[in-house]
Amino acid sequence: MDQPVALTILPARKTGAPLLSVVVPCYNERPNVAPLIAKLDAALAGIEWEVIYVDDDSPDGTA
């Protein structure tokens, strides 16, 4: 079985709405969620952004 993926949920920024919303459809992508967040954070440094994962009831625990 896959190892658990540790995620840190950060509090919402108080600067208002994000400038960019990244919508990521996913199915059975559990091991890829945390690395994608880290890469987005590095690529979008200095930009107010959010990521929205749309999971289609993945059986691997993606949600």
N, C-alpha and C positions, 0 to 999 in steps of 0.2 A: 504494500500500500504506500502511497505517496506520503512524504513527510509533511507535517503541518507548515503552512506558510504564515509567518508572523507579519501582520500589517499594523501600522500605527495610523489611527484616524486622527487627523489634526483638526483643531477647532476652526470654524469658519472665520475668515478674515473679516474685519469690521470696516472694510473700505468700500463696501457696496457690492454690486454685481460684478462677476468676473468679466474680463475683457474677452476671454476665450473659453468656450465649452468644448471639450473633446468627448465625443460619444463613441464608446467602444462596444460593439456587439460581441458577445463571447459565448462559447459553448465548450465545456471541458477545457478551460484555460487556467485552471487553478495555479499551476506553477509559473504562469506568465504574468499574473496580475501585479505582484510586487515589483518585478523587474521593469515592467512597462511604466509604472508610476515613477520609479527612480529615473528612468530615461526621460520621461516627459518633464520631470522637475528640473533636470539638468538642461534640457533643450529649451525650456521656456522660462529660464531664470529671468527675473525682473518683470515678468508679465503676470497679471492677475488671471488665473485660470482655474478650471475645475475639470475633473474627469467624471463621466457618468458611464458606469458599466451597465449594459443591458444583457442580463443573463437569461438564457432560454431554458431554465430548470435543469442545469447541468447536474448529472449524477456524481460528478467528482468533487463536489463541495465548492465550486467556484463562487457561489453566492455567499 
